[in-house]
Amino acid sequence: MTVEAVHVLRGEIPESIHRADVAVADDKGKIVAWLGYPAKITYMRSASKPIQAIPLVESGALDHFGLTDKELAIICASHSGEQEHLDTVQSILEKIGLKEDCLQCGTHPPLDSATRRQMIREDRAPTASGHNCSGKHAGFLALCVYRGYPTDGYLLPDHPVQQEVLGVIAEFTDMLPENIVLAVDGCGVPVYALPLWRMAMSFARLATGYNMSEQRAAACQRIINSMWAHPHMVGGRKRLCTELLSRFPGRVLAKVGAEAVYCMSLPELGLGVAIKMEDGAERGLAPTVIAVLEQLGVLSRTELDDLAKFSSPKVLNSRGQVVGRIKAVFELLKLSDWE
């Protein structure tokens, strides 16, 4: 059963409550810690992007086109639409010989508020490159060009690229492709409905290379290293993913998904984490993520203090006064407590 995870306090009284489910699992699928219902089925959304990038790297397409680790990082990203992000996506398209109009992700205003205000001042309309999923779409297009697949309709479930990616998702989650329920993501590509514990297992495997060929394990490590080397590409200014990747390379691999889904690899522990806020509100997500890392012993007290703006955000009124805070109120259940 989904449980209370985060309280939004005004003064000392909870004014709003966010509920969550959490699964922590090893690379064999053993659940070692949890909150609520770790078997809850939900869509992995953009948290799946590092795994979706595996066919591109494993096939040799990345090296064939001379794509850099920075470009690989944005292929795994839900970026904020800052100019550096747009430039990096454009660089991928140039290297694979395609134009921006080949991106079928649609458009939306930049997630970065400063960039959004600048575009309004300059009367510029959003472009496909500024979509937070444009890197992933550019990566799909690169694999299309490399394999000789048609680029038109690359986002459809029966397209060879999407079938190839679905196969990898199935392998990482120990499921048959035909048993994974698909829907349409915000950017138009297939999205996968999975139990939280299987998402967690997939992120543990991403880091450990469990039961993989040498080629696939190398592809996974290259993806991970690119995200640690270029954390700003994965998110952007003031983004939790970027903060965790930049502060804790080698220790935390983090990736957000829409509707308040969050997945992490914890290589030193050989574990993966999957989080879902019941109401889909990101307001409660960061405190939940930091609390999970704290309770698993991943972060020191000093490191936790440095992340206070995420773990316990202030509630401000229109005068700029601090009138409350947002805080996690849960304790993970751990298998060791029952063994």
C-alpha positions in Angstrom: 0.0 0.0 0.0 1.3 3.4 -1.0 2.3 5.4 2.2 2.9 8.9 3.3 6.4 10.0 2.3 6.6 13.8 2.3 4.9 16.5 4.4 4.6 20.1 3.2 4.6 22.0 6.4 3.3 25.5 7.0 4.7 26.3 10.4 4.8 22.9 12.0 1.5 21.6 10.7 1.3 19.4 7.6 -0.7 21.3 5.0 -0.2 18.8 2.2 1.0 15.2 2.0 2.7 13.3 -0.9 2.6 9.5 -0.9 5.2 7.2 -2.5 6.3 3.7 -3.3 10.0 2.8 -3.4 11.9 -0.4 -4.4 15.6 -1.1 -3.8 16.8 -4.2 -5.4 20.0 -6.0 -6.4 20.9 -7.1 -9.9 19.2 -10.5 -9.5 15.9 -8.9 -8.4 16.2 -9.4 -4.7 14.3 -6.6 -2.9 16.5 -5.4 -0.1 14.6 -2.3 1.0 11.2 -0.8 0.2 8.5 1.7 1.0 4.8 1.0 0.4 4.3 -1.4 -2.5 7.6 -2.2 -4.4 5.6 -4.3 -6.9 3.6 -1.3 -8.0 3.3 -1.1 -11.8 3.9 2.3 -13.3 5.5 3.7 -16.4 9.2 4.1 -16.3 9.0 7.2 -18.5 12.3 9.0 -19.1 14.1 7.1 -16.3 14.6 4.4 -19.0 16.8 6.6 -21.2 20.2 5.3 -20.2 18.9 1.7 -21.0 17.3 2.9 -24.2 20.7 4.2 -25.4 22.4 0.8 -25.1 21.6 -0.4 -28.7 23.2 2.8 -30.1 26.4 2.2 -28.2 26.5 -1.6 -28.4 25.9 -1.6 -32.2 28.9 0.5 -32.9 26.8 3.4 -34.3 28.1 5.8 -31.7 31.7 5.4 -32.8 30.8 5.1 -36.5 29.4 8.6 -36.4 32.1 10.0 -34.1 29.7 10.9 -31.4 31.3 12.1 -28.2 30.6 11.3 -24.6 29.0 14.7 -24.2 26.6 13.8 -27.1 26.0 10.4 -25.5 25.1 12.1 -22.2 22.4 14.2 -23.9 21.0 11.1 -25.6 20.4 9.8 -22.0 19.0 13.2 -20.9 15.8 15.0 -20.0 17.6 18.3 -20.6 16.5 21.8 -19.7 16.7 23.3 -23.2 19.6 25.6 -22.5 21.6 26.8 -25.5 24.4 24.2 -24.9 21.8 21.5 -25.0 20.4 22.7 -28.3 23.9 23.0 -29.8 24.8 19.4 -28.7 21.6 17.9 -30.2 22.3 19.9 -33.4 25.8 18.5 -33.5 24.5 14.9 -33.4 22.1 15.6 -36.3 24.9 17.1 -38.3 27.1 14.1 -37.8 24.4 11.7 -38.9 23.4 13.9 -41.9 19.9 14.8 -40.8 18.0 18.1 -40.3 16.1 19.2 -37.2 12.8 18.5 -38.9 13.5 14.8 -38.7 13.0 15.0 -34.9 9.4 13.9 -34.2 9.4 14.7 -30.5 7.3 17.9 -30.9 8.1 21.2 -29.0 7.7 22.8 -25.6 9.1 25.8 -23.9 12.5 25.2 -22.2 12.5 23.7 -18.7 15.2 26.2 -17.7 13.4 29.4 -16.5 16.2 31.7 -17.5 16.3 30.4 -21.1 12.5 30.5 -21.3 12.5 34.2 -20.3 15.2 35.0 -22.8 13.3 33.4 -25.6 10.2 35.4 -24.6 12.3 38.6 -24.7 13.7 37.7 -28.1 10.3 36.6 -29.4 11.7 33.2 -30.4 9.5 30.1 -30.6 10.5 26.7 -29.1 12.1 24.2 -31.5 12.4 20.4 -31.5 16.0 20.6 -30.4 14.8 22.3 -27.2 12.5 19.5 -26.3 13.8 17.7 -23.2 13.8 14.4 -25.1 15.5 15.6 -28.3 18.7 13.9 -27.4 17.0 10.5 -27.1 15.3 11.1 -30.4 18.5 12.1 -32.1 20.0 8.9 -30.8 17.2 6.8 -32.3 17.7 8.6 -35.6 21.4 7.8 -35.4 20.7 4.1 -35.0 18.2 4.3 -37.9 20.8 5.8 -40.2 23.4 3.3 -39.1 21.2 0.2 -39.5 19.6 1.5 -42.7 16.2 1.7 -41.1 13.7 4.3 -42.4 13.8 7.4 -40.3 10.1 8.2 -40.9 8.0 6.7 -38.1 11.0 5.8 -35.9 9.0 6.5 -32.8 6.3 3.9 -33.6 6.2 0.7 -31.5 6.6 -1.6 -34.5 9.6 0.3 -36.0 12.8 -1.8 -35.9 14.5 0.7 -33.6 11.8 0.6 -31.1 11.6 -3.2 -31.3 15.4 -3.3 -30.7 15.1 -1.0 -27.7 12.1 -3.0 -26.3 14.2 -6.2 -26.5 16.9 -4.6 -24.3 14.3 -3.3 -21.8 12.9 -6.8 -21.6 16.3 -8.4 -21.0 17.2 -5.9 -18.2 13.8 -6.5 -16.4 13.6 -10.3 -17.0 10.4 -10.0 -18.9 9.2 -11.1 -22.3 8.7 -8.2 -24.7 5.2 -9.2 -25.4 4.3 -9.1 -21.7 5.4 -5.4 -21.3 2.5 -3.1 -21.5 3.2 -0.1 -23.8 1.7 3.3 -24.0 2.8 6.6 -25.6 5.3 8.8 -23.8 5.1 12.6 -23.8 7.5 12.8 -26.7 5.6 10.2 -28.8 7.8 7.1 -28.3 6.8 3.9 -26.5 6.9 3.9 -22.7 7.0 0.8 -20.6 4.8 -0.2 -17.7 6.9 -2.1 -15.2 6.9 -3.1 -11.5 9.1 -0.8 -9.5 11.3 -3.6 -8.3 12.1 -4.6 -11.9 13.0 -0.9 -12.7 15.3 -1.0 -9.7 16.9 -4.3 -10.8 17.5 -2.9 -14.3 19.4 0.0 -12.8 21.4 -2.3 -10.6 22.3 -4.3 -13.7 23.2 -1.2 -15.6 26.0 -0.6 -13.1 27.1 -4.2 -12.3 26.9 -5.7 -15.8 25.2 -8.8 -14.4 24.7 -11.6 -16.9 25.9 -9.5 -19.9 28.2 -10.0 -22.7 31.5 -8.2 -22.5 30.3 -5.9 -25.3 27.1 -4.9 -23.6 28.8 -4.4 -20.2 31.3 -2.1 -21.9 28.4 -0.2 -23.5 26.7 0.2 -20.1 29.8 1.5 -18.5 30.4 4.0 -21.3 26.8 5.3 -20.9 27.3 5.6 -17.1 30.7 7.3 -17.5 29.3 9.8 -20.0 26.6 10.9 -17.6 29.1 11.3 -14.8 31.5 13.2 -17.0 28.8 15.6 -18.4 26.1 15.9 -15.7 25.0 19.3 -17.0 23.9 17.6 -20.3 21.7 15.1 -18.4 19.6 17.9 -16.7 20.8 21.5 -16.4 20.9 24.3 -14.0 19.3 23.6 -10.6 18.3 20.1 -11.6 18.6 17.2 -9.1 20.0 14.7 -11.6 22.8 17.1 -12.5 23.6 17.8 -8.8 23.8 14.1 -7.9 25.8 13.1 -11.0 28.3 16.0 -10.5 28.7 15.5 -6.7 28.9 11.7 -6.6 30.5 10.2 -9.7 31.2 6.6 -9.1 28.6 6.4 -6.4 25.2 7.6 -7.7 23.8 7.4 -11.2 20.5 9.3 -11.2 17.7 9.7 -13.8 14.4 11.3 -13.5 11.2 10.4 -15.3 8.0 12.4 -15.8 5.1 12.1 -13.3 7.7 11.9 -10.5 9.5 8.7 -11.3 13.1 8.4 -10.3 15.7 5.7 -10.8 19.2 5.3 -9.5 22.2 3.0 -9.7 24.3 2.7 -6.6 27.5 0.9 -7.9 29.3 0.6 -4.6 26.3 -1.3 -3.1 25.4 -3.2 -6.3 21.9 -1.9 -5.9 19.2 -0.1 -8.0 16.5 2.2 -6.8 13.1 3.1 -8.2 10.7 5.7 -6.8 7.2 6.7 -7.7 5.3 9.6 -6.1 1.7 8.6 -6.2 0.3 12.0 -7.3 3.0 12.6 -9.9 4.1 15.9 -8.2 7.8 16.6 -8.4 7.5 18.8 -5.3 7.9 15.7 -3.1 10.4 13.9 -5.3 13.7 15.4 -4.3 13.1 15.0 -0.5 12.2 11.4 -1.1 15.3 10.8 -3.3 17.7 12.3 -0.7 16.0 10.5 2.2 16.5 7.1 0.3 20.2 7.9 -0.2 20.5 8.8 3.4 18.8 5.7 4.8 20.9 3.5 2.5 24.0 5.0 3.9 25.2 6.4 0.6 25.8 10.0 1.7 27.7 11.4 4.7 26.2 14.0 7.1 28.2 16.8 5.4 27.0 15.7 2.0 23.4 15.6 3.2 23.8 19.1 4.6 25.1 20.4 1.3 21.9 19.0 -0.4 19.5 20.8 2.0 17.9 22.8 -0.8 16.7 19.5 -2.2 16.1 17.4 0.9 14.2 20.1 2.8 13.1 22.9 0.5 11.8 26.1 2.1 8.2 27.2 1.6 8.1 30.9 0.9 5.2 33.4 0.8 4.9 36.3 -1.6 7.0 38.5 0.7 9.9 36.1 0.5 9.4 34.9 4.1 10.1 31.4 5.0 6.8 30.0 6.3 7.4 26.3 6.2 9.4 23.5 4.6 9.0 20.3 2.8 10.4 17.2 4.4 10.5 13.4 4.1 8.8 11.6 6.9 9.3 7.9 6.1 11.6 5.1 7.1 12.5 2.4 4.5 11.7 -1.1 5.5 14.8 -3.3 5.0 15.1 -7.0 4.4 17.7 -7.2 7.2 15.0 -6.1 9.7 13.1 -9.3 8.9 16.0 -11.8 8.4 
